Amino acid sequence: MNENINNTKIEKEQDENQEKFQDKDILQSFTENKSEKELIENINEFYNSAVKAEQENKYNVAVTLFFKASAVLADLYILKKEGKIPNSHSERFRILELRYSDIYKLLDKNFPFYQDSYRIKLNKEICEVLKNDAEQLIKLLEI
């Protein structure tokens, strides 16, 4: 009889654990969808603000925002492929360099312009490069 009670207890615990895993899967799916939606909203905000800044000849602002849009586009790509969002530029670059070299090369090429935007005046040509690269990533992700 004790053996039947123990088996019933074990079966109950297994059922409870399975329910927890199902809840965890639902939560993870919800979190990923929420994160994806927020990333897309950020991409739109950065990109649209960059276009506006470019139209106003504010190239430093535009370059910064086009780069941010590109970085968030890379994060969205990583989220879709890896199921997580990088926590920093370093982590993003590391993941991209190891697994997605085309995107890595694009961001790595543009990162110095983003850094330069803090200390020098950038021009329209540099701005256009970052805008075109952001648009290339948008097409890749079909946003």
N, C-alpha and C positions, 0 to 999 in steps of 0.2 A: 504494500500500500504506500509506504514512504517513497518507493521508487516511482510510482504513478504521480504522486504529489510533486516530486522533484522534476519529473519530465514535464508536467503541466507548467511548473514555474519557469523552466527553461524556455518552453515554447512561448509563454507569455512575454518573457524578456526579449526573445527574438522578434516577436511581432511589434513590441514597443520600439525596439531599435530600428526596425525597418520603417516604421512610421516616422521616426526622427530623421532618418536618411531621406525619406521622401520630402519631408518638410524642409530639410536643408537644401535639397535640389531645387525646390520651388523658390526658396529664399534666394539661392544663388542666381537662379534664372531671373527673378525679379530685380535683384541688385544689378546684374549685368545689363538688363534692359534699361533700368533707371540710369545707370552709368553711361550707357551708349547714348541715351537721349540727351543727357547733360553735356556729353562731349560734343554732340552734333550742335546743340545750342551754342556752346562756346565757340566752335568752329565758325558758325554763321556770324556770331557777334564780332569775333576777331577779323574775319575776312571782310565783312561789310564795312566795318569801321576803318579797315586798312584802305579799302577802295575810296571811301570818303576822304580820308587823310591824303591819299594820293591825288585826288581831284583838287584838293586845296594846296598842293605842292608842299605838303608836310611829309617829306620823304623819310625822315628818321622815324616818325611815328608809324608811317605806313610799313616800312621795313620791319620794325619791331612786331607789328601786328600780323603781317604776312608770315613772319617766322613763327610766331605763336600759333597761328592757324595751322601751319605745317606740322609743328610739334604735336598739336592736339590731333591732327589727322593721323600722324604716326601712332599716337596712343590708341586711337580708335582701331586702327589696323591691328595693333598688338592685342587689344582687347578681343577682337573678333577671332584672331588666330590662337591666342594663348590663354584667353579667359581671365586676364588681369591687366591692370593699368600700371605702368611704371611710376615709381614714386619720385623720380628725379631725372634731370637731364642725363646724368651718368648712367642710370639704369636703362633709360630709353636707348641711349647710344650703344650700350653694351648688347642689349637684346637685338637691336637692328643690325649691328655689325656682325653678330654671330649668325643670325637667321634670315635677315632681310636686307641683303647688301645694297640693292638698288635704292631703297628708301634711305638707308644709312648714308650712302654717298651723296644723295641730294641734301639731306639735313647737314651733314658734315661740311659740305661745300658752303652752305649758307650761314652756319653758326658764327663764323668770324664777322660777317656783316651785322648780325644781331648784336654781337659784342661791341663792334665799332660804333653802333648807334648811340652808345652812352658817351662817346668822347669825341667823335668827329661828325661833320656834316655830310650826310649821304646824298646821292643824286638820283635822278629819275631812272637812269640805266640800271643801277643796282636794284632799285625798287621794282622795276619791270622783271628782272630775273627772279626775284623772290615771289612776285605775283604769279608768274608763269609756272614756277615750281609748285606753288600751292594749288594752282589749277590742275596741274598734272596729278597731284595726289587726290584731289577731289574726283577726278575721272577714274582713277584707280579704285577708289572706294565706292564709286557710283553714288555719290551724295548729290 
